């Protein structure tokens, strides 16, 4: 039986158990293990509610870190995450990967303008765990204002080789 500890930091708490590894297995298969730094990044965001700067090469597993942290934070009662992703093809792959982790992911991009209103409504109903947007969309003040009004606790993150969370902050300020 796995050892269990309860860690509480700020308004969030997270079980420090094998749950992150279970989610990694759902994403990458039963033989997957964390790479150096992945579990530490997840724990820093989830259990310690710290801001994390994670710079790694393409294919290292930054998306897995984002999806596992998002699932754990949502399970602890946190609001949705915004993932800033530079490519539509990457967004499609990320949505499929997020689903394997039990993360409800949607995207607002240039290919689905007719769906934007429904997606922002789903965010306001707390039905979306992760929203993927392009850097240009995220940098649009009207978008940040609209989505920020729908859900006050979105945590922006970036997939341009850098992952960042903004603690207890509505959509605002800057992107990386």
Buried (B, 14 or more C-beta within 10 A) or exposed (E): EEEEEEEEEEEBBBBBEBBBBBBBBBBBEEEBEBEEBBBEBBBBBBBBBBEBEBEBEEEBBBBBBBBBBBBBBBBBEBBBBBBBBEEBEBBBEBBEBBBBBBBBBBBBBEEEEEBBEEBBEBBEEEEBBBBBBBBEBBEBEEBBEBBBEBBEBBBBBBBBBBBBBBEEBBBEEEBE
